[in-house]
Amino acid sequence: MLVSERDLLVVSGHPYVEHESRSLVWSIFSHYTQKCTSDIIDVAALIYTKTTYIPLELHLKLLLTDGTPLADPTRYRHLVGKLVYLYLTRLDITHAISIVSQFVSTPHYAHYSALLRIL
């Protein structure tokens, strides 16, 4: 079950209780998001990388038959699966995740390259 911070309903007549409850939930979500992100970086084995503000190249067209198929698509599928959680919490990469998740059945090297750019 996934619950976002915005979906939380706190029923209380006291504004302090509502504020503190939301603060607690926000800290739990942000801690879990940071942990999930660091787990993804560990799985991808990314150490020395450059950061970018754009998760995918502009006007990038990925096709099912782009390049050579991955010999073992397990890592690609695992990383996309982990990114699906961030789909709800990181709105800046939502579109990019939806694009790379379309190629989970038969990923190619071009798709993996796009996935690494998101990370």
C-alpha positions as CSV (number, residue, x, y, z in Angstrom):
1,M,0.0,0.0,0.0
2,L,1.3,3.4,-0.9
3,V,0.1,6.5,1.0
4,S,1.4,9.9,0.0
5,E,1.8,12.8,2.5
6,R,-1.0,14.7,0.7
7,D,-3.5,11.8,1.2
8,L,-3.2,11.9,5.0
9,L,-6.2,13.1,6.8
10,V,-5.7,14.1,10.5
11,V,-8.9,14.5,12.4
12,S,-8.4,16.8,15.3
13,G,-9.9,20.0,16.7
14,H,-6.5,21.4,17.8
15,P,-4.3,23.1,15.2
16,Y,-1.1,22.0,17.1
17,V,-2.0,18.3,16.8
18,E,-2.7,18.6,13.1
19,H,0.6,20.5,12.5
20,E,2.7,18.0,14.5
21,S,1.0,15.0,12.9
22,R,1.8,16.3,9.4
23,S,5.3,17.2,10.4
24,L,5.9,13.6,11.7
25,V,4.5,12.0,8.6
26,W,6.5,14.4,6.4
27,S,9.7,13.4,8.2
28,I,8.9,9.7,7.8
29,F,8.2,10.1,4.1
30,S,11.3,12.1,3.4
31,H,13.5,9.7,5.4
32,Y,12.1,6.7,3.5
33,T,12.5,8.5,0.1
34,Q,16.2,9.3,0.9
35,K,16.7,5.6,1.9
36,C,15.0,4.4,-1.3
37,T,17.1,6.8,-3.4
38,S,20.4,5.7,-1.8
39,D,19.4,2.0,-2.3
40,I,18.8,2.7,-6.0
41,I,22.2,4.3,-6.4
42,D,23.8,1.3,-4.6
43,V,22.0,-1.2,-6.9
44,A,23.0,0.7,-10.0
45,A,26.6,0.8,-8.8
46,L,26.9,4.5,-9.7
47,I,29.9,6.0,-8.0
48,Y,31.5,8.8,-10.1
49,T,28.7,10.5,-12.0
50,K,27.7,13.9,-13.1
51,T,24.3,15.3,-12.1
52,T,21.8,16.8,-14.5
53,Y,18.7,18.8,-14.0
54,I,16.9,17.2,-17.0
55,P,16.1,13.5,-16.3
56,L,15.9,12.7,-20.1
57,E,17.2,14.3,-23.2
58,L,14.7,16.7,-24.8
59,H,12.8,15.1,-27.7
60,L,14.2,11.7,-26.9
61,K,12.3,9.0,-28.9
62,L,12.8,5.5,-27.5
63,L,11.6,2.5,-29.5
64,L,11.2,-1.1,-28.6
65,T,14.0,-2.0,-31.0
66,D,16.5,0.6,-30.1
67,G,20.0,-0.9,-30.1
68,T,21.0,-4.3,-28.8
69,P,18.9,-6.1,-26.2
70,L,20.4,-6.4,-22.7
71,A,21.9,-9.8,-22.0
72,D,20.5,-9.9,-18.5
73,P,17.5,-7.5,-18.1
74,T,17.2,-8.2,-14.3
75,R,19.1,-5.1,-13.1
76,Y,17.0,-2.9,-15.5
77,R,13.7,-4.4,-14.1
78,H,14.9,-4.1,-10.5
79,L,15.9,-0.4,-10.9
80,V,12.6,0.5,-12.7
81,G,10.7,-1.3,-10.0
82,K,12.4,0.8,-7.3
83,L,11.9,4.0,-9.3
84,V,8.1,3.3,-9.3
85,Y,8.0,4.3,-5.6
86,L,9.7,7.6,-6.4
87,Y,7.1,8.1,-9.1
88,L,4.7,9.3,-6.4
89,T,7.2,11.3,-4.3
90,R,9.4,12.9,-6.9
91,L,7.2,14.7,-9.4
92,D,10.3,16.0,-11.3
93,I,11.1,12.6,-12.6
94,T,7.6,11.2,-13.0
95,H,7.4,11.5,-16.8
96,A,10.9,10.0,-17.3
97,I,10.0,7.0,-15.1
98,S,6.8,6.4,-17.1
99,I,8.8,6.3,-20.3
100,V,11.5,3.9,-19.2
101,S,9.0,1.6,-17.5
102,Q,7.4,0.9,-20.9
103,F,10.4,-1.2,-21.9
104,V,10.6,-3.6,-18.9
105,S,9.6,-6.6,-21.0
106,T,12.5,-6.3,-23.5
107,P,15.0,-3.6,-22.5
108,H,17.8,-2.6,-24.8
109,Y,21.0,-0.7,-24.1
110,A,19.4,2.6,-25.2
111,H,16.7,2.2,-22.6
112,Y,19.3,1.3,-19.9
113,S,21.2,4.5,-20.8
114,A,18.1,6.6,-20.4
115,L,17.4,4.9,-17.1
116,L,20.9,5.7,-15.8
117,R,20.4,9.3,-16.8
118,I,17.4,9.5,-14.6
119,L,19.4,8.2,-11.7
